[in-house]
């Protein structure tokens, strides 16, 4: 009877030790995971704050306005520019002015325009726009003297 009792105690001791080892490994792995996640979150936040500090909305607004004027061959006006996400910009008070039918009037107006662009071409000083969304657009179609619109 004494030998069986010792074997049971050895088994119980081994199982307790194994359970303690598994629990300790799990706790340490969770701590390591949480520490790594918090460190990455802190690093990402610091980079985001640095980006927001160096983000020059006025310069980007001028570049977008000039590029749109070249492409549309008409004057373009933007009231303000807001950075929505790292690859999304919102242009508020967007106007494309008419130069032929009714000079000075808005040919196209929108409360806001959302531009989503690719990030990698920015490293080469290029702006590649993926998506353009107009919010509350207004088109003005004017009939000229010769009957064309």
C-alpha contacts under 8 A as a table, 3 or more apart, distances in Angstrom:
res1	aa1	res2	aa2	distance
1	X	4	X	5.36
1	X	5	X	6.25
2	X	5	X	5.13
2	X	6	X	6.28
3	X	6	X	5.13
3	X	7	X	6.31
4	X	7	X	5.10
4	X	8	X	6.23
5	X	8	X	5.17
5	X	9	X	6.26
6	X	9	X	5.06
6	X	10	X	6.11
7	X	10	X	4.99
7	X	11	X	6.13
8	X	11	X	5.07
8	X	12	X	6.04
9	X	12	X	4.98
9	X	13	X	5.90
10	X	13	X	5.02
10	X	14	X	6.01
11	X	14	X	5.05
11	X	15	X	6.09
12	X	15	X	5.07
12	X	16	X	5.99
13	X	16	X	5.05
13	X	17	X	6.06
14	X	17	X	5.05
14	X	18	X	6.03
15	X	18	X	4.94
15	X	19	X	5.96
16	X	19	X	5.08
16	X	20	X	6.05
17	X	20	X	5.03
17	X	21	X	6.05
18	X	21	X	5.01
18	X	22	X	6.15
19	X	22	X	5.17
19	X	23	X	6.05
20	X	23	X	5.14
20	X	24	X	5.98
21	X	24	X	5.13
21	X	25	X	6.09
22	X	25	X	5.12
22	X	26	X	6.10
23	X	26	X	5.10
23	X	27	X	6.14
24	X	27	X	5.14
24	X	28	X	6.11
25	X	28	X	5.19
25	X	29	X	6.01
26	X	29	X	5.14
26	X	30	X	6.10
27	X	30	X	5.16
27	X	31	X	6.14
28	X	31	X	5.01
28	X	32	X	6.07
29	X	32	X	5.02
29	X	33	X	6.04
30	X	33	X	5.01
30	X	34	X	6.04
31	X	34	X	5.15
31	X	35	X	5.95
32	X	35	X	5.09
32	X	36	X	6.06
33	X	36	X	5.16
33	X	37	X	6.09
34	X	37	X	5.02
34	X	38	X	6.03
35	X	38	X	5.17
35	X	39	X	6.06
36	X	39	X	5.04
36	X	40	X	6.13
37	X	40	X	5.16
37	X	41	X	6.10
38	X	41	X	4.98
38	X	42	X	6.06
39	X	42	X	5.09
39	X	43	X	6.13
40	X	43	X	5.00
40	X	44	X	6.01
41	X	44	X	5.08
41	X	45	X	6.07
42	X	45	X	5.09
42	X	46	X	6.20
43	X	46	X	5.15
43	X	47	X	6.27
44	X	47	X	5.16
44	X	48	X	6.08
45	X	48	X	5.02
45	X	49	X	6.12
46	X	49	X	5.17
46	X	50	X	6.15
47	X	50	X	5.04
47	X	51	X	6.10
48	X	51	X	5.02
48	X	52	X	6.19
49	X	52	X	5.07
49	X	53	X	6.16
50	X	53	X	5.07
50	X	54	X	6.35
51	X	54	X	5.26
51	X	55	X	5.85
52	X	55	X	5.02
56	X	59	X	5.59
56	X	60	X	6.47
57	X	60	X	5.17
57	X	61	X	5.91
57	X	81	X	6.16
57	X	82	X	7.26
57	X	83	X	7.93
58	X	61	X	5.07
58	X	62	X	6.25
58	X	81	X	7.65
59	X	62	X	5.16
59	X	63	X	6.28
60	X	63	X	5.05
60	X	64	X	6.12
61	X	64	X	5.21
61	X	65	X	6.03
61	X	78	X	7.43
61	X	80	X	7.64
61	X	81	X	6.33
62	X	65	X	5.06
62	X	66	X	6.08
63	X	66	X	5.22
63	X	67	X	6.14
64	X	67	X	5.16
64	X	68	X	6.07
65	X	68	X	5.23
65	X	69	X	6.12
65	X	76	X	6.03
65	X	77	X	6.86
65	X	78	X	7.19
66	X	69	X	5.11
66	X	70	X	6.28
66	X	76	X	7.95
67	X	70	X	5.16
67	X	71	X	6.25
68	X	71	X	5.05
68	X	72	X	5.87
68	X	73	X	7.93
68	X	76	X	6.83
69	X	72	X	5.31
69	X	73	X	5.35
69	X	74	X	5.36
69	X	75	X	5.49
69	X	76	X	5.76
70	X	73	X	5.26
70	X	74	X	7.51
74	X	96	X	6.67
74	X	97	X	6.26
74	X	98	X	6.58
74	X	99	X	6.54
75	X	96	X	5.95
75	X	97	X	5.37
75	X	98	X	7.49
75	X	99	X	7.90
76	X	94	X	7.52
76	X	95	X	5.67
76	X	96	X	4.55
76	X	97	X	6.16
77	X	93	X	7.63
77	X	94	X	5.85
77	X	95	X	5.06
77	X	96	X	6.49
77	X	97	X	7.85
78	X	81	X	7.54
78	X	91	X	6.45
78	X	92	X	6.38
78	X	93	X	5.46
78	X	94	X	4.74
78	X	95	X	6.53
79	X	91	X	7.37
79	X	92	X	5.62
79	X	93	X	4.76
79	X	94	X	6.66
80	X	91	X	5.93
80	X	92	X	5.19
80	X	93	X	6.82
81	X	89	X	6.90
81	X	90	X	5.72
81	X	91	X	4.66
81	X	92	X	6.15
82	X	89	X	5.78
82	X	90	X	5.12
82	X	91	X	6.55
82	X	92	X	7.83
83	X	86	X	7.14
83	X	88	X	6.31
83	X	89	X	4.67
83	X	90	X	6.34
84	X	87	X	7.85
84	X	88	X	5.38
84	X	89	X	5.48
84	X	90	X	6.52
85	X	88	X	4.93
85	X	89	X	7.04
87	X	116	X	5.73
87	X	117	X	5.54
87	X	118	X	6.60
87	X	119	X	6.41
88	X	114	X	6.92
88	X	115	X	5.63
88	X	116	X	4.45
88	X	117	X	6.47
89	X	114	X	5.78
89	X	115	X	5.23
89	X	116	X	6.53
90	X	112	X	6.53
90	X	113	X	5.60
90	X	114	X	4.39
90	X	115	X	6.24
91	X	94	X	6.41
91	X	112	X	5.40
91	X	113	X	5.00
91	X	114	X	6.26
91	X	115	X	7.81
92	X	110	X	7.82
92	X	111	X	5.92
92	X	112	X	4.26
92	X	113	X	6.45
93	X	109	X	7.55
93	X	110	X	6.33
93	X	111	X	5.17
93	X	112	X	5.79
94	X	109	X	5.66
94	X	110	X	5.29
94	X	111	X	6.45
94	X	112	X	6.17
94	X	113	X	6.87
95	X	106	X	6.04
95	X	107	X	7.54
95	X	108	X	5.75
95	X	109	X	4.46
95	X	110	X	6.64
96	X	106	X	5.66
96	X	107	X	5.60
96	X	108	X	5.03
96	X	109	X	6.37
97	X	103	X	7.27
97	X	104	X	5.76
97	X	105	X	5.57
97	X	106	X	4.35
97	X	107	X	5.24
97	X	108	X	6.96
98	X	101	X	6.64
98	X	102	X	6.01
98	X	103	X	5.06
98	X	104	X	5.79
98	X	105	X	5.66
98	X	106	X	5.86
98	X	107	X	5.06
99	X	102	X	6.59
99	X	103	X	4.39
99	X	104	X	6.59
100	X	103	X	5.76
101	X	142	X	6.08
101	X	143	X	6.88
101	X	144	X	5.44
101	X	149	X	7.71
102	X	105	X	5.86
102	X	142	X	7.02
106	X	109	X	6.12
106	X	139	X	7.88
106	X	140	X	6.78
107	X	139	X	5.82
107	X	140	X	4.94
107	X	141	X	7.01
108	X	137	X	7.12
108	X	138	X	5.75
108	X	139	X	4.68
108	X	140	X	6.33
109	X	137	X	5.68
109	X	138	X	5.09
109	X	139	X	6.55
110	X	113	X	6.72
110	X	134	X	6.32
110	X	135	X	5.99
110	X	136	X	5.45
110	X	137	X	4.21
110	X	138	X	6.07
111	X	134	X	7.86
111	X	135	X	5.87
111	X	136	X	5.71
111	X	137	X	6.85
112	X	134	X	6.25
112	X	135	X	5.28
112	X	136	X	7.38
113	X	132	X	6.86
113	X	133	X	5.54
113	X	134	X	4.62
113	X	135	X	6.02
114	X	131	X	7.90
114	X	132	X	5.70
114	X	133	X	5.01
114	X	134	X	6.58
114	X	135	X	7.96
115	X	129	X	6.70
115	X	130	X	7.55
115	X	131	X	5.81
115	X	132	X	4.78
115	X	133	X	6.64
116	X	129	X	5.89
116	X	130	X	5.51
116	X	131	X	5.08
116	X	132	X	6.58
117	X	127	X	7.03
117	X	128	X	5.58
117	X	129	X	4.11
117	X	130	X	5.01
117	X	131	X	6.92
118	X	121	X	6.42
118	X	122	X	7.43
118	X	127	X	7.41
118	X	128	X	5.73
118	X	129	X	6.40
118	X	130	X	6.62
119	X	122	X	5.49
119	X	123	X	7.55
120	X	123	X	5.73
120	X	124	X	7.63
121	X	124	X	5.28
121	X	125	X	6.61
121	X	126	X	5.18
121	X	127	X	6.32
121	X	128	X	6.68
122	X	125	X	4.86
122	X	126	X	5.08
122	X	127	X	5.92
122	X	128	X	7.99
123	X	126	X	7.32
129	X	132	X	7.48
134	X	137	X	5.89
141	X	149	X	6.38
142	X	149	X	5.58
143	X	147	X	5.96
143	X	148	X	5.67
143	X	149	X	4.45
144	X	147	X	5.44
144	X	148	X	5.57
144	X	149	X	6.14
145	X	148	X	7.48
